[in-house]
Amino acid sequence: MSEGKLPFRQHLIELRRRLIYSAVFLAVATGVAFVFHQQILKLLMGPAQGFAGIPNQKPIYTEMTEFIGIAFKVSLLSGFVISFPFILFQIVMFVSSGLTPGERRYLYTLLPVSVLVFLAGAAFGYRILFPPAVGFLLSFGNEVATPFIRIGSYANLMITLLFWMGLIFETPVVMFFLSRIGVVTPSLLAKNRKFAVVGAFVLGAMITPTIDPINQTLVALPVIVLYEVGIWLAKLGAHGRRKAAQRFETES
């Protein structure tokens, strides 16, 4: 893509090309993931500790098409995770034409960081958040009723939580970049800290499948910490923006 501004028609052509590349890559990655869908589903069952407390120690399905449907859904999500770096790269290449050289440099640097942070968020959910949440759900009320867990409901729950935890961990990266390009300021972010705390507990209530405050706090606390880290990074971004502006004025 050229360094200058592109006409609107060329922008549309460029957007279509990036979308086609992303769709093809996603389709191939999804097909590869479908070959290994059983291994992926077994990996998702890790937080349930093998379903040791329920009959047959594995979930069930009650409809003929349920298992193949969830296999496709899990494969699609896995394909998206595999394709995430490539799709993010296509997005970066498309939007970079509207940025200054300095902003593009920061955007290219943040590209691999964003991928690692997303995976770190998913890993946090898988290792820290989900085991106690799943344990609570499987043990709550088992003296009254026997849990027969459907593979569809369990996989949907895990997929949703993994995705949201990955996105939540992107918060500091987004705050840094927005501050670097001048969309937000550190003082504005710090001023709205109290809203971030409230929003963190709202997110904890929405994301976690349980009603106990412990698991909700396990989500809220990382969000609050990530927001504080984001404020600190936003200050670095704003400082870098001021230095770049001063350097530009000096050179002019």
Disulfide bonds with the S-S distance in Angstrom:
none
